[in-house]
Amino acid sequence: MLQAETAIGRVPALLIGRARDYSQLLKPNLSFMVVFSSVIGYLLAPGISFQLTPVLELFIGGMLVTGGANTLNQIIERETDALMHRTQNRPLPAGRMMPLEAVIVACSSGLIGSLLITVAFNPLAGLLSLLSLGLYAFAYTPMKRIHPISVFIGALPGAMPPLIGWVAATGHMGLGGWILFLIQFFWQFPHYWAIAWVCFEDYARAGFRMLPSYEGKTRFTGLQCMFYSIVLVPLLLLPRLIGMSGNWSMYISIGCGILYFIASVLFYLKNDKRSAKMVMFGSFIYLPVVLLALYFDKF
């Protein structure tokens, strides 16, 4: 009797542990920012106002697709994840889950998410969501151990969420969608490289080559961050020029772009972990502030 009660008592702990493992696979915290930009892209489309049902459909579909991509990434990188301190306790490298189970989760999540976007909105949006998943999992992920161009490759699917949102609203890839794509595309380079600089030693253990210089943690990384962040300043004039949003969002966005550039300049000059973290944390603030400013100042 005591053994039965003990076994029953273990069930909640096992369920909680399994839920935690699935959460680590799908990475909902990371996926949220990706899907957030997709929802803003949808809401910025002309003639679209906030309605809970389509927003939830896009949010859930986007979370599923992004979760599927994150899971495929961990399946492919399970051996290298075991070499890095920050990833070695994930379900696959820690041995708490077999690869086949993770494959089932990834395929189910990705396909259901893209199907939901297709049915709720249009086939082009669903196709783009699948394309972003494929590029992230099968182009960016393996390239990380081969060449620093992986950052450029990863920036392509990383910039697609607002374009997918725009397409979900309009049914086509219009100028506004491409502008949002370019903003998120250029934003990613300082973001990626600052993280790669901070995590350089951990990445090196896994053989990841994420920094733009083969020599590692040199000032060239900061120089590249300066280039990509300064491009954002004139780029952020475009939403106002095409009538997507108003003056206030333009001022806020340009201000954020200038601060992002200043952080990159300091990173170039100091070339240390503190300045790299300034760029990294600045990138976390930059994108949601710019996207929200565009949305709340929409014409």
C-alpha positions in Angstrom: 0.0 0.0 0.0 2.8 2.4 1.0 4.7 1.6 -2.3 1.5 2.3 -4.3 1.0 5.6 -2.6 4.7 6.5 -3.1 4.4 5.6 -6.8 1.3 7.7 -7.2 3.1 10.6 -5.4 5.8 10.4 -8.0 3.5 10.9 -10.9 3.1 14.7 -10.6 6.9 15.1 -10.3 7.3 13.0 -13.4 4.7 15.0 -15.3 6.3 18.3 -14.2 9.7 17.0 -15.3 8.4 16.0 -18.7 6.6 19.3 -19.2 9.9 21.1 -18.3 11.7 18.9 -20.9 9.1 19.8 -23.6 9.4 23.5 -22.7 13.2 23.3 -23.1 12.7 21.8 -26.5 10.2 24.3 -27.8 11.8 27.3 -26.1 8.5 29.3 -25.5 10.4 32.3 -24.1 12.6 32.6 -27.2 9.7 31.9 -29.5 7.6 34.7 -27.9 9.7 37.5 -29.3 9.7 35.9 -32.7 5.9 35.5 -32.8 5.5 39.0 -31.2 7.1 40.5 -34.3 4.9 38.4 -36.5 1.8 39.7 -34.8 3.0 43.3 -35.1 3.6 42.7 -38.8 0.1 41.6 -39.1 -1.4 44.5 -37.2 0.7 47.1 -39.2 -0.9 46.0 -42.5 -3.3 48.5 -44.0 -6.9 48.0 -43.0 -6.2 45.7 -40.1 -7.3 46.4 -36.6 -6.8 44.4 -33.4 -9.2 41.5 -33.3 -8.5 38.8 -30.7 -9.3 35.7 -32.8 -6.9 36.2 -35.7 -4.2 37.5 -33.4 -4.5 34.3 -31.3 -4.5 32.1 -34.4 -1.3 33.8 -35.7 0.3 33.7 -32.2 -0.5 30.0 -31.6 0.5 29.0 -35.2 3.7 31.0 -34.9 4.6 29.5 -31.5 4.1 26.0 -32.9 6.2 26.6 -36.0 9.0 28.3 -34.0 8.9 25.6 -31.4 9.3 23.0 -34.1 12.3 24.8 -35.5 13.9 25.1 -32.1 13.3 21.4 -31.5 14.9 20.4 -34.8 17.9 22.6 -33.9 18.4 20.7 -30.7 18.0 17.3 -32.5 20.7 18.2 -35.0 23.0 19.8 -32.3 22.4 17.2 -29.5 26.1 16.1 -29.6 27.5 19.6 -29.6 25.0 20.7 -26.9 26.6 18.1 -24.6 29.9 20.0 -24.9 28.6 23.4 -23.8 27.9 24.4 -20.2 24.7 26.3 -21.0 23.1 23.5 -23.1 24.4 20.2 -21.7 21.3 19.8 -19.4 18.8 20.0 -22.3 16.7 16.8 -22.6 18.6 15.3 -25.5 22.2 15.7 -24.5 21.2 14.8 -20.9 19.6 11.6 -22.0 16.2 12.3 -20.6 14.6 12.1 -24.1 15.3 9.9 -27.2 15.8 11.7 -30.5 12.8 9.9 -32.1 10.4 11.5 -29.5 11.9 14.9 -30.2 11.5 14.3 -34.0 7.8 13.6 -33.4 7.4 16.7 -31.4 9.2 18.9 -34.0 7.3 17.5 -37.0 4.0 17.7 -35.2 4.5 21.2 -33.9 5.9 22.6 -37.2 3.3 21.0 -39.4 0.3 21.8 -37.2 1.5 25.4 -36.8 1.9 26.0 -40.6 -1.4 24.3 -41.3 -3.1 26.6 -38.8 -1.6 29.7 -40.4 -2.6 28.4 -43.9 -6.2 27.7 -42.9 -6.7 30.8 -40.8 -5.0 33.2 -43.2 -3.7 32.1 -46.6 -1.4 29.4 -48.2 1.5 31.9 -48.8 1.8 32.7 -45.1 1.8 29.1 -44.3 4.4 28.3 -46.9 6.6 31.1 -45.7 6.4 29.8 -42.1 7.5 26.4 -43.3 10.3 28.0 -45.3 11.6 29.8 -42.3 11.5 26.6 -40.3 13.5 24.8 -43.0 16.1 27.5 -43.3 16.7 27.8 -39.6 16.9 24.0 -39.0 18.6 22.7 -42.1 20.7 25.7 -43.4 21.6 27.9 -40.4 22.0 25.1 -37.8 24.6 22.9 -39.7 26.5 26.0 -41.0 27.3 27.2 -37.5 30.2 24.7 -37.4 31.4 25.5 -40.9 31.6 29.2 -41.6 30.7 32.6 -39.9 28.3 33.2 -42.8 25.9 31.2 -40.7 24.9 34.4 -39.0 23.8 35.8 -42.4 21.9 32.6 -43.2 20.2 32.6 -39.8 19.2 36.2 -40.2 17.0 35.3 -43.2 14.5 33.1 -41.3 15.0 35.3 -38.2 13.7 38.3 -40.2 10.7 36.5 -41.8 8.2 36.7 -38.9 7.0 40.3 -39.5 6.9 39.5 -43.2 4.8 36.4 -42.5 2.4 38.5 -40.4 2.1 41.1 -43.2 1.4 38.3 -45.7 -1.2 36.8 -43.3 -3.0 40.1 -43.3 -2.7 41.0 -47.0 -2.1 37.8 -48.9 1.0 39.2 -50.6 4.6 40.4 -49.9 4.1 44.1 -50.1 6.6 47.0 -49.6 5.6 47.4 -45.9 6.3 43.7 -45.2 9.7 43.9 -46.8 10.6 47.0 -44.8 9.8 45.2 -41.6 11.8 42.3 -42.9 14.9 44.5 -43.5 14.6 46.2 -40.1 14.6 42.8 -38.3 17.3 41.5 -40.6 19.8 44.2 -39.9 18.9 44.3 -36.2 20.0 40.6 -35.8 23.7 41.0 -36.7 24.8 43.0 -33.6 22.4 40.9 -31.6 23.9 37.6 -32.8 27.5 38.7 -32.6 27.2 40.2 -29.1 25.9 36.9 -27.8 28.6 35.0 -29.7 31.3 37.2 -28.2 29.9 36.7 -24.6 29.6 33.0 -25.2 32.7 32.6 -27.2 34.5 30.0 -25.0 31.3 27.9 -24.8 30.8 28.0 -28.5 34.4 27.2 -29.2 34.0 23.9 -27.2 31.3 22.9 -29.6 33.2 24.1 -32.7 30.8 26.9 -33.5 32.2 29.7 -35.6 29.8 32.6 -35.1 32.1 35.7 -34.9 32.9 37.5 -38.2 36.6 37.2 -37.7 38.5 33.8 -37.8 40.8 35.3 -35.1 38.0 35.3 -32.5 37.3 38.1 -30.1 38.8 41.0 -32.0 37.6 44.6 -32.6 36.4 43.5 -36.0 33.2 42.2 -34.3 32.5 45.6 -32.9 33.2 47.3 -36.2 30.7 45.0 -38.0 28.1 45.7 -35.3 28.7 49.4 -35.9 28.0 49.0 -39.6 24.8 47.0 -39.3 23.4 49.2 -36.5 24.0 52.4 -38.4 22.2 51.1 -41.4 19.1 50.8 -39.3 18.9 54.6 -38.8 18.0 55.6 -42.4 16.1 52.4 -42.8 13.8 53.4 -39.9 12.7 56.5 -42.0 10.9 54.2 -44.5 7.8 53.3 -42.5 7.1 57.0 -42.2 7.8 57.7 -45.9 5.4 55.0 -47.1 2.7 56.1 -44.7 2.8 53.0 -42.5 3.2 55.1 -39.3 3.6 58.6 -38.1 6.3 61.0 -36.9 6.5 60.0 -33.3 7.3 56.4 -34.1 10.0 57.7 -36.6 11.6 59.8 -33.9 11.5 56.9 -31.3 12.9 54.4 -33.8 15.7 56.7 -35.0 16.6 57.4 -31.3 16.7 53.7 -30.6 18.9 53.2 -33.7 21.3 55.8 -32.6 21.6 54.3 -29.1 22.1 50.9 -30.7 24.9 52.4 -32.8 26.5 54.1 -29.7 26.5 50.7 -27.9 28.2 49.2 -30.9 30.8 52.0 -30.9 31.6 51.3 -27.3 31.8 47.6 -28.0 34.3 48.4 -30.8 36.4 50.7 -28.5 36.4 48.5 -25.4 36.2 45.0 -26.9 35.2 43.5 -23.5 32.4 41.4 -22.1 30.7 44.4 -20.4 30.4 46.3 -23.7 29.3 43.2 -25.5 26.6 42.7 -23.0 25.5 46.3 -23.5 24.9 45.5 -27.2 23.2 42.2 -26.3 20.8 43.7 -23.8 20.3 46.8 -26.0 19.1 44.5 -28.8 16.6 42.9 -26.5 15.1 46.3 -25.8 15.5 47.8 -29.3 13.2 45.5 -31.3 10.1 45.5 -29.1 10.3 49.2 -28.6 10.6 50.0 -32.3 7.8 47.6 -33.3 5.4 48.8 -30.6 6.2 52.4 -31.5 5.3 51.7 -35.2 2.1 49.9 -34.1 0.8 52.6 -31.7 1.6 55.3 -34.3 0.0 53.5 -37.2 -2.0 55.7 -39.5 
